[in-house]
Amino acid sequence: MGWMRTLLLGDIGNRLDIADTEVEIDRVKQQNRNTANRLRHKEEKIDQLTCELAEQRLATQALTRFLIAKNLISEQELNEFIQEVDSEDGVVDGKLNASFTYKTPSKESGGFGKIEWT
């Protein structure tokens, strides 16, 4: 109400204005705490995902080197296979879409499974 309260109620009006302002300050503080908690949770999730990505990169690098070092696959064959898998989502861009299901190959085919994109 502001100046009307003060004009009509004097000090009582001022005190009511102060009380209203304190309520609003408490609401804003709570809102800031909630925002800070959400931000902290997102930062923790980013840290977790960054760690998982680093572990996956290490595993992929180790497996790649192992396969080539043991002459189980040549570097060229591996690169060709990576290109083949990359093309299965319809776009050769060095990435895979997240929406897929893996189909295990039949014993007769003796090949690798295929990814079906949904």
Residue pairs with C-beta under 8 A, 6 or more apart in sequence:
1 13
1 16
1 17
2 17
4 13
5 13
5 14
5 16
5 17
6 13
6 14
6 17
7 13
9 16
64 78
67 73
67 78
68 74
68 75
68 78
73 81
81 112
83 92
85 96
85 115
86 92
86 93
86 94
86 95
86 96
88 96
88 100
88 114
88 115
88 117
89 95
89 96
89 97
89 100
89 115
89 117
90 117
96 115
97 117
99 117
99 118
100 115
100 116
100 117
100 118
101 115
101 116
101 118
102 113
102 114
102 115
102 116
103 113
103 114
103 115
103 116
104 113
105 111
105 112
105 113
105 114
